[in-house]
Amino acid sequence: MSVSFSCKCAEREKPIQDRKWFVSQFKYNRSAFNGYHATWSDYSTVHCLSCGAAGRTKAKYADTLPLGDQEVIVPCSQKNCLAHITMTYLDLSMRKPRCTFCKTLNETVG
């Protein structure tokens, strides 16, 4: 993981509120140096759902991004399926959601 957040995909060009970014660690970190205990920090860990980039940043925009444990509603990517899937941002970053209605893996988020 980099010390700065370096997403290079098209999400960077969008307004902050429209980006598919979320924060997994808001102003704290855990490391071997501090015994893996949560320790206050000026930095937050930010993830991009589109390209998978992750990094730490002090930027103020991190204050406005959703947290990883917040739920997001994702429409199914199948053309004729009207179902929606509810997952957390952190779950979306680790695996593709499966639609419970049509049973397909969704390739795109949101």
VEXKE-250992 format. One record per atom (N, C-alpha, C): residue in three letters; atom name; x, y, z. Coordinates in pm, whole numbers. Each point is the difference from the previous one (the first is absolute). Layout:
BEGIN
+-----+----+--------+--------+--------+
|  aa | at |   east |  north |     up |
+-----+----+--------+--------+--------+
| ALA | CA |      X |      Y |      Z |
...
+-----+----+--------+--------+--------+
//
This chain:
BEGIN
+-----+----+--------+--------+--------+
|  aa | at |   east |  north |     up |
+-----+----+--------+--------+--------+
| MET |  N |     84 |   -117 |      0 |
| MET | CA |    -84 |    117 |      0 |
| MET |  C |     89 |    124 |      0 |
| SER |  N |    -32 |     94 |    -82 |
| SER | CA |     81 |    120 |    -12 |
| SER |  C |    -31 |    100 |    112 |
| VAL |  N |     92 |     94 |     21 |
| VAL | CA |    -19 |    102 |    102 |
| VAL |  C |    -97 |    107 |    -50 |
| SER |  N |    -11 |     18 |   -128 |
| SER | CA |    -98 |     93 |    -54 |
| SER |  C |    -98 |    -78 |    -87 |
| PHE |  N |   -121 |     53 |    -14 |
| PHE | CA |   -102 |    -67 |    -79 |
| PHE |  C |     22 |     36 |   -145 |
| SER |  N |     25 |   -100 |    -84 |
| SER | CA |     38 |     28 |   -139 |
| SER |  C |    -90 |    -71 |   -100 |
| CYS |  N |   -129 |     25 |      8 |
| CYS | CA |    -94 |    -54 |    -98 |
| CYS |  C |     24 |     71 |   -133 |
| LYS |  N |     17 |    -77 |   -106 |
| LYS | CA |     28 |     58 |   -132 |
| LYS |  C |   -115 |    -20 |    -98 |
| CYS |  N |   -114 |    -55 |     46 |
| CYS | CA |   -110 |    -28 |    -92 |
| CYS |  C |    -88 |    124 |    -19 |
| ALA |  N |   -106 |    -14 |    -75 |
| ALA | CA |    -90 |    111 |    -34 |
| ALA |  C |    -72 |     58 |    122 |
| GLU |  N |     -4 |    -74 |    111 |
| GLU | CA |    -66 |     50 |    121 |
| GLU |  C |     64 |    129 |     49 |
| ARG |  N |    130 |     15 |    -21 |
| ARG | CA |     73 |    119 |     47 |
| ARG |  C |    -51 |    129 |    -66 |
| GLU |  N |    -57 |    -12 |   -117 |
| GLU | CA |    -48 |    118 |    -74 |
| GLU |  C |   -140 |     44 |     45 |
| LYS |  N |    -71 |    -85 |     71 |
| LYS | CA |   -137 |     30 |     43 |
| LYS |  C |      2 |     88 |    125 |
| PRO |  N |   -113 |     70 |     27 |
| PRO | CA |    -10 |     72 |    128 |
| PRO |  C |     10 |   -100 |    116 |
| ILE |  N |     52 |     45 |    113 |
| ILE | CA |     22 |    -89 |    115 |
| ILE |  C |   -124 |    -81 |     36 |
| GLN |  N |   -116 |     63 |      5 |
| GLN | CA |   -122 |    -70 |     43 |
| GLN |  C |    -45 |   -107 |    -99 |
| ASP |  N |     49 |      2 |   -124 |
| ASP | CA |    -39 |    -99 |   -101 |
| ASP |  C |    101 |   -113 |    -17 |
| ARG |  N |    112 |      9 |     68 |
| ARG | CA |    105 |   -101 |    -15 |
| ARG |  C |    -37 |   -128 |     75 |
| LYS |  N |     44 |   -112 |    -52 |
| LYS | CA |    -23 |   -131 |     64 |
| LYS |  C |    116 |    -30 |     94 |
| TRP |  N |     21 |     91 |     95 |
| TRP | CA |    104 |    -13 |    100 |
| TRP |  C |    -62 |    -14 |    137 |
| PHE |  N |     69 |    -67 |     91 |
| PHE | CA |    -45 |     -8 |    139 |
| PHE |  C |    121 |     -7 |     92 |
| VAL |  N |    -23 |     26 |    129 |
| VAL | CA |    105 |      0 |    101 |
| VAL |  C |    -14 |   -125 |     86 |
| SER |  N |    108 |    -78 |     13 |
| SER | CA |     -5 |   -118 |     86 |
| SER |  C |     57 |     28 |    139 |
| GLN |  N |     95 |     90 |     11 |
| GLN | CA |     56 |     41 |    129 |
| GLN |  C |      0 |    151 |      5 |
| PHE |  N |    -89 |     58 |     80 |
| PHE | CA |    -12 |    145 |      8 |
| PHE |  C |     88 |     54 |    113 |
| LYS |  N |    110 |     64 |    -38 |
| LYS | CA |     94 |     66 |     91 |
| LYS |  C |     54 |    -92 |    110 |
| TYR |  N |     31 |   -123 |    -38 |
| TYR | CA |     72 |    -90 |     90 |
| TYR |  C |     74 |   -103 |    -85 |
| ASN |  N |     88 |    -75 |     65 |
| ASN | CA |     67 |   -110 |    -70 |
| ASN |  C |     31 |   -110 |     99 |
| ARG |  N |     33 |   -116 |    -53 |
| ARG | CA |     44 |   -116 |     78 |
| ARG |  C |    126 |    -51 |    -69 |
| SER |  N |    104 |    -22 |     78 |
| SER | CA |    123 |    -51 |    -59 |
| SER |  C |     75 |    -84 |    102 |
| ALA |  N |     96 |    -77 |    -48 |
| ALA | CA |     83 |    -81 |     89 |
| ALA |  C |     77 |     90 |     96 |
| PHE |  N |     34 |    119 |    -47 |
| PHE | CA |     76 |     94 |     83 |
| PHE |  C |    -73 |     35 |    130 |
| ASN |  N |   -135 |     10 |     -6 |
| ASN | CA |    -75 |     33 |    121 |
| ASN |  C |    -80 |   -120 |     53 |
| GLY |  N |     43 |   -121 |    -34 |
| GLY | CA |    -65 |   -121 |     51 |
| GLY |  C |   -138 |    -25 |    -59 |
| TYR |  N |    -25 |     53 |   -119 |
| TYR | CA |   -128 |    -15 |    -71 |
| TYR |  C |   -119 |     61 |     76 |
| HIS |  N |     28 |     89 |     94 |
| HIS | CA |   -107 |     72 |     68 |
| HIS |  C |    -38 |    121 |    -84 |
| ALA |  N |   -127 |     39 |      4 |
| ALA | CA |    -43 |    120 |    -72 |
| ALA |  C |     68 |    121 |     64 |
| THR |  N |     71 |     77 |    -82 |
| THR | CA |     73 |    117 |     45 |
| THR |  C |    -45 |    121 |    -82 |
| TRP |  N |    -28 |    112 |     67 |
| TRP | CA |    -43 |    121 |    -70 |
| TRP |  C |    105 |     41 |   -102 |
| SER |  N |    -48 |     55 |   -110 |
| SER | CA |     88 |     42 |   -109 |
| SER |  C |    -63 |    117 |    -74 |
| ASP |  N |     81 |     80 |    -67 |
| ASP | CA |    -51 |    106 |    -88 |
| ASP |  C |    -51 |    -58 |   -131 |
| TYR |  N |     36 |   -124 |    -29 |
| TYR | CA |    -29 |    -63 |   -129 |
| TYR |  C |   -120 |    -93 |      7 |
| SER |  N |    -73 |     -8 |   -112 |
| SER | CA |   -110 |    -95 |    -18 |
| SER |  C |     33 |    -92 |   -116 |
| THR |  N |    -51 |   -123 |      3 |
| THR | CA |     21 |    -95 |   -110 |
| THR |  C |   -120 |      8 |    -94 |
| VAL |  N |     26 |     31 |   -126 |
| VAL | CA |   -103 |     18 |   -102 |
| VAL |  C |     13 |   -110 |   -105 |
| HIS |  N |   -115 |    -52 |    -48 |
| HIS | CA |     -4 |   -105 |   -102 |
| HIS |  C |    -85 |     48 |   -118 |
| CYS |  N |     37 |    -42 |   -121 |
| CYS | CA |    -80 |     25 |   -119 |
| CYS |  C |    -67 |   -131 |    -41 |
| LEU |  N |   -131 |      1 |    -14 |
| LEU | CA |    -73 |   -120 |    -41 |
| LEU |  C |     18 |    -30 |   -149 |
| SER |  N |     34 |    100 |    -79 |
| SER | CA |     12 |    -22 |   -145 |
| SER |  C |    131 |    -68 |    -38 |
| CYS |  N |    113 |     48 |     52 |
| CYS | CA |    128 |    -56 |    -42 |
| CYS |  C |     71 |    -79 |    110 |
| GLY |  N |    -52 |      6 |    122 |
| GLY | CA |     59 |    -76 |    110 |
| GLY |  C |    116 |     69 |     70 |
| ALA |  N |     32 |    123 |    -39 |
| ALA | CA |    110 |     72 |     64 |
| ALA |  C |    -34 |     25 |    147 |
| ALA |  N |    103 |     -1 |     83 |
| ALA | CA |    -16 |     30 |    142 |
| ALA |  C |    123 |     75 |     47 |
| GLY |  N |    -19 |     90 |     93 |
| GLY | CA |    113 |     75 |     53 |
| GLY |  C |    -41 |     87 |    116 |
| ARG |  N |     97 |     63 |     63 |
| ARG | CA |    -26 |     84 |    115 |
| ARG |  C |     16 |    146 |    -40 |
| THR |  N |    -87 |     86 |     53 |
| THR | CA |      4 |    141 |    -36 |
| THR |  C |    -41 |     87 |    118 |
| LYS |  N |     53 |    123 |      2 |
| LYS | CA |    -39 |    100 |     98 |
| LYS |  C |   -103 |     97 |    -60 |
| ALA |  N |    -36 |    -20 |   -125 |
| ALA | CA |    -88 |     94 |    -70 |
| ALA |  C |   -135 |     15 |     72 |
| LYS |  N |    -53 |    120 |     -3 |
| LYS | CA |   -127 |     29 |     69 |
| LYS |  C |   -119 |    -70 |    -64 |
| TYR |  N |     11 |    -39 |   -127 |
| TYR | CA |   -113 |    -68 |    -64 |
| TYR |  C |    -33 |   -132 |     68 |
| ALA |  N |     96 |    -60 |     71 |
| ALA | CA |    -25 |   -126 |     70 |
| ALA |  C |   -110 |     17 |    106 |
| ASP |  N |    -16 |    122 |     51 |
| ASP | CA |   -106 |     27 |     99 |
| ASP |  C |   -139 |    -15 |    -60 |
| THR |  N |    -12 |     14 |   -132 |
| THR | CA |   -132 |     -3 |    -65 |
| THR |  C |    -33 |   -134 |    -65 |
| LEU |  N |     97 |    -92 |     -8 |
| LEU | CA |    -23 |   -129 |    -64 |
| LEU |  C |    -74 |    -95 |     95 |
| PRO |  N |    -76 |    -95 |    -57 |
| PRO | CA |    -69 |    -97 |     85 |
| PRO |  C |    100 |    -94 |     66 |
| LEU |  N |    -38 |    -51 |    117 |
| LEU | CA |     84 |    -95 |     73 |
| LEU |  C |    -25 |   -141 |    -51 |
| GLY |  N |     98 |    -87 |     14 |
| GLY | CA |     -7 |   -136 |    -52 |
| GLY |  C |   -112 |    -85 |     55 |
| ASP |  N |    -47 |     30 |    122 |
| ASP | CA |   -106 |    -81 |     58 |
| ASP |  C |   -140 |     53 |    -32 |
| GLN |  N |     -8 |    108 |    -78 |
| GLN | CA |   -130 |     50 |    -44 |
| GLN |  C |    -53 |    -87 |   -113 |
| GLU |  N |   -132 |    -17 |     -3 |
| GLU | CA |    -59 |    -82 |   -105 |
| GLU |  C |    -23 |     81 |   -127 |
| VAL |  N |     10 |    -69 |   -111 |
| VAL | CA |    -24 |     60 |   -131 |
| VAL |  C |    -94 |    -94 |    -75 |
| ILE |  N |    -91 |     57 |    -77 |
| ILE | CA |    -93 |    -81 |    -80 |
| ILE |  C |     51 |     -1 |   -143 |
| VAL |  N |     25 |   -120 |    -50 |
| VAL | CA |     58 |    -18 |   -133 |
| VAL |  C |   -104 |    -64 |    -91 |
| PRO |  N |    -33 |     64 |   -112 |
| PRO | CA |    -92 |    -65 |    -93 |
| PRO |  C |     69 |   -117 |    -70 |
| CYS |  N |    -75 |   -104 |    -30 |
| CYS | CA |     54 |   -116 |    -72 |
| CYS |  C |     46 |     45 |   -138 |
| SER |  N |    112 |    -54 |    -47 |
| SER | CA |     54 |     41 |   -130 |
| SER |  C |    -65 |    -74 |   -117 |
| GLN |  N |    -84 |   -101 |     28 |
| GLN | CA |    -70 |    -71 |   -108 |
| GLN |  C |   -104 |     93 |    -64 |
| LYS |  N |    -10 |     -4 |   -130 |
| LYS | CA |    -85 |     92 |    -74 |
| LYS |  C |   -147 |     -5 |     42 |
| ASN |  N |    -56 |   -116 |     21 |
| ASN | CA |   -143 |    -12 |     28 |
| ASN |  C |    -32 |    -24 |    147 |
| CYS |  N |     98 |      6 |     87 |
| CYS | CA |    -23 |    -24 |    143 |
| CYS |  C |    -22 |    133 |     71 |
| LEU |  N |   -105 |     10 |     77 |
| LEU | CA |    -33 |    124 |     70 |
| LEU |  C |     40 |     -5 |    148 |
| ALA |  N |     69 |   -105 |     41 |
| ALA | CA |     38 |    -16 |    141 |
| ALA |  C |    111 |     96 |     40 |
| HIS |  N |      9 |     25 |    129 |
| HIS | CA |    107 |     81 |     57 |
| HIS |  C |     65 |    -81 |    113 |
| ILE |  N |    128 |     19 |     18 |
| ILE | CA |     77 |    -74 |     99 |
| ILE |  C |     50 |    100 |    105 |
| THR |  N |    -16 |    -32 |    127 |
| THR | CA |     50 |     85 |    107 |
| THR |  C |    124 |    -63 |     61 |
| MET |  N |    111 |     74 |     -3 |
| MET | CA |    127 |    -46 |     55 |
| MET |  C |     70 |    120 |     62 |
| THR |  N |    106 |    -25 |     77 |
| THR | CA |     81 |    111 |     50 |
| THR |  C |    105 |     34 |   -105 |
| TYR |  N |     54 |    120 |      7 |
| TYR | CA |    106 |     41 |    -93 |
| TYR |  C |    120 |    -93 |     13 |
| LEU |  N |     33 |    -40 |    122 |
| LEU | CA |    114 |    -87 |     21 |
| LEU |  C |    -21 |   -136 |    -68 |
| ASP |  N |   -122 |    -55 |      9 |
| ASP | CA |    -30 |   -126 |    -69 |
| ASP |  C |     14 |     17 |   -151 |
| LEU |  N |    -47 |    111 |    -53 |
| LEU | CA |      8 |     24 |   -145 |
| LEU |  C |    144 |      7 |    -48 |
| SER |  N |     89 |     51 |     84 |
| SER | CA |    140 |     12 |    -42 |
| SER |  C |     70 |   -136 |     -3 |
| MET |  N |    -53 |    -98 |     75 |
| MET | CA |     65 |   -130 |      9 |
| MET |  C |    -59 |   -107 |    -92 |
| ARG |  N |   -126 |     15 |    -38 |
| ARG | CA |    -61 |   -103 |    -85 |
| ARG |  C |   -112 |     61 |    -83 |
| LYS |  N |    -34 |    -69 |   -107 |
| LYS | CA |   -110 |     45 |    -84 |
| LYS |  C |   -131 |    -47 |     62 |
| PRO |  N |    -99 |     86 |      7 |
| PRO | CA |   -128 |    -42 |     59 |
| PRO |  C |    -76 |    -96 |    -91 |
| ARG |  N |    -66 |    -98 |     59 |
| ARG | CA |    -82 |    -93 |    -75 |
| ARG |  C |   -146 |     39 |     19 |
| CYS |  N |    -72 |     13 |   -109 |
| CYS | CA |   -142 |     34 |      5 |
| CYS |  C |    -77 |   -121 |     53 |
| THR |  N |    -81 |     21 |    104 |
| THR | CA |    -76 |   -110 |     56 |
| THR |  C |   -122 |    -35 |    -85 |
| PHE |  N |    -37 |     88 |    -90 |
| PHE | CA |   -116 |    -23 |    -85 |
| PHE |  C |     37 |    -80 |   -125 |
| CYS |  N |     97 |     49 |    -78 |
| CYS | CA |     36 |    -69 |   -123 |
| CYS |  C |    127 |    -85 |     13 |
| LYS |  N |     65 |      2 |    118 |
| LYS | CA |    115 |    -84 |     33 |
| LYS |  C |    127 |     27 |    -80 |
| THR |  N |     15 |    117 |    -57 |
| THR | CA |    120 |     31 |    -77 |
| THR |  C |     94 |     89 |     82 |
| LEU |  N |    131 |    -13 |    -29 |
| LEU | CA |     97 |     88 |     60 |
| LEU |  C |     -4 |    133 |    -74 |
| ASN |  N |      0 |    109 |     75 |
| ASN | CA |     -4 |    132 |    -62 |
| ASN |  C |    140 |     48 |    -31 |
| GLU |  N |     22 |     41 |   -124 |
| GLU | CA |    131 |     44 |    -45 |
| GLU |  C |     26 |    146 |     31 |
| THR |  N |   -104 |     80 |      6 |
| THR | CA |     18 |    143 |     24 |
| THR |  C |    -68 |     38 |    130 |
| VAL |  N |     51 |    103 |     62 |
| VAL | CA |    -57 |     50 |    125 |
| VAL |  C |    -73 |    129 |    -29 |
| GLY |  N |   -125 |      5 |     41 |
| GLY | CA |    -79 |    122 |    -11 |
| GLY |  C |    -39 |     42 |   -136 |
+-----+----+--------+--------+--------+
//
